[in-house]
């Protein structure tokens, strides 16, 4: 049974709403992985998400399903077979997350001398690394 919040969230602008839905460390990664890989079984998704615990992954998936971002399809088989994929609503957020990734990659260099690693699931490319130049 899903836990109930003691207090309702005080969402005052659309940005807060969006960040509540796809913000955080794991939800955005799940969306990016499913956006790049398509439909995945739970174990495949967990393997793509390095260092996530089953409890955290399961919780994030439930929140994304409740928000209409991720769809879960179960098959009546033994052993149980469950697949996860993005809904149309979930697919619509992928370009937004890719834009955030591009922006963060470019501005990251303003606060550190290290170039960020390229994400393996989105199309962010570090221009300086590709062109062979450095800061």
C-alpha positions as CSV (number, residue, x, y, z in Angstrom):
1,X,0.0,0.0,0.0
2,X,1.4,3.4,-0.9
3,X,2.2,5.7,1.9
4,X,0.2,8.9,2.3
5,X,1.8,12.3,2.9
6,X,1.0,14.0,6.2
7,X,0.7,17.3,4.4
8,X,-0.2,18.1,0.8
9,X,2.6,19.7,-1.2
10,X,2.4,23.5,-1.5
11,X,3.0,23.8,-5.3
12,X,3.0,27.5,-6.2
13,X,4.3,27.4,-9.8
14,X,4.4,25.1,-12.8
15,X,8.2,24.7,-12.4
16,X,7.8,23.3,-8.9
17,X,5.2,20.9,-10.2
18,X,7.6,19.7,-13.0
19,X,10.5,19.3,-10.7
20,X,8.4,17.3,-8.3
21,X,7.5,14.9,-11.1
22,X,10.9,14.5,-12.8
23,X,13.3,16.1,-10.5
24,X,15.8,14.3,-8.2
25,X,18.6,12.0,-8.8
26,X,16.8,8.8,-10.0
27,X,13.6,9.9,-11.6
28,X,15.3,11.9,-14.3
29,X,17.8,9.1,-14.9
30,X,15.0,6.5,-15.3
31,X,13.3,8.8,-17.8
32,X,16.5,9.2,-19.8
33,X,17.3,5.5,-19.8
34,X,13.8,4.5,-20.9
35,X,13.8,7.3,-23.5
36,X,17.0,5.9,-25.0
37,X,16.4,2.2,-24.6
38,X,12.6,2.0,-25.0
39,X,10.9,-0.8,-23.1
40,X,12.9,-2.6,-20.4
41,X,12.3,-5.3,-17.8
42,X,13.0,-4.3,-14.2
43,X,16.3,-6.1,-14.0
44,X,17.5,-4.5,-17.3
45,X,16.5,-1.1,-16.0
46,X,18.3,-1.7,-12.7
47,X,21.4,-2.7,-14.6
48,X,21.3,0.5,-16.6
49,X,21.0,2.5,-13.4
50,X,24.3,2.0,-11.7
51,X,24.3,2.2,-7.9
52,X,20.6,2.3,-7.3
53,X,19.0,0.1,-4.7
54,X,15.9,-1.9,-5.4
55,X,13.9,0.0,-2.8
56,X,14.8,3.4,-4.3
57,X,14.3,2.2,-7.9
58,X,10.9,0.7,-7.0
59,X,9.8,3.8,-5.2
60,X,10.9,6.1,-8.1
61,X,9.1,3.9,-10.6
62,X,5.9,4.0,-8.5
63,X,6.0,7.8,-8.3
64,X,6.6,8.1,-12.1
65,X,3.7,5.7,-12.8
66,X,1.5,7.7,-10.5
67,X,2.4,10.8,-12.4
68,X,1.7,9.2,-15.8
69,X,5.3,9.3,-17.0
70,X,6.1,5.6,-16.9
71,X,3.8,2.7,-17.9
72,X,4.1,-0.8,-16.4
73,X,3.0,-3.8,-18.3
74,X,2.8,-7.2,-16.6
75,X,2.5,-10.5,-18.3
76,X,0.7,-13.5,-16.8
77,X,3.7,-15.8,-16.9
78,X,5.9,-17.7,-14.5
79,X,8.4,-16.3,-13.6
80,X,6.6,-12.9,-13.5
81,X,7.5,-10.7,-16.5
82,X,7.1,-6.9,-16.1
83,X,8.1,-4.3,-18.6
84,X,8.5,-0.5,-18.1
85,X,8.3,2.1,-20.8
86,X,7.6,5.8,-21.1
87,X,4.1,7.0,-21.8
88,X,3.5,9.8,-24.4
89,X,3.6,12.2,-21.4
90,X,7.0,10.7,-20.4
91,X,8.4,10.9,-23.9
92,X,7.5,14.6,-24.0
93,X,9.8,15.3,-21.0
94,X,12.9,13.7,-22.6
95,X,13.9,16.8,-24.8
96,X,13.5,19.0,-21.7
97,X,15.9,16.8,-19.7
98,X,18.3,16.7,-22.7
99,X,18.3,20.5,-22.8
100,X,18.9,20.7,-19.0
101,X,21.8,18.3,-19.6
102,X,23.3,20.4,-22.3
103,X,23.0,23.6,-20.2
104,X,24.5,21.9,-17.2
105,X,27.4,20.5,-19.2
106,X,28.2,23.9,-20.6
107,X,27.9,25.8,-17.3
108,X,29.6,23.1,-15.2
109,X,33.0,24.3,-16.5
110,X,32.2,27.7,-15.0
111,X,32.4,26.2,-11.5
112,X,35.1,23.5,-11.9
113,X,38.1,22.9,-14.2
114,X,37.0,19.3,-14.8
115,X,34.9,18.5,-17.9
116,X,31.7,16.6,-17.1
117,X,31.5,13.0,-18.4
118,X,29.2,12.5,-21.3
119,X,25.9,11.0,-20.3
120,X,25.5,7.6,-21.8
121,X,21.8,7.9,-22.4
122,X,21.3,11.4,-23.7
123,X,22.9,13.3,-26.6
124,X,24.8,15.9,-24.6
125,X,28.3,16.3,-26.1
126,X,31.0,18.3,-24.5
127,X,32.2,20.6,-27.3
128,X,35.7,21.0,-25.9
129,X,36.2,17.3,-25.6
130,X,34.9,16.6,-29.1
131,X,37.1,19.4,-30.6
132,X,40.1,18.3,-28.6
133,X,40.5,21.7,-27.0
134,X,40.7,22.4,-23.3
135,X,39.8,25.3,-21.1
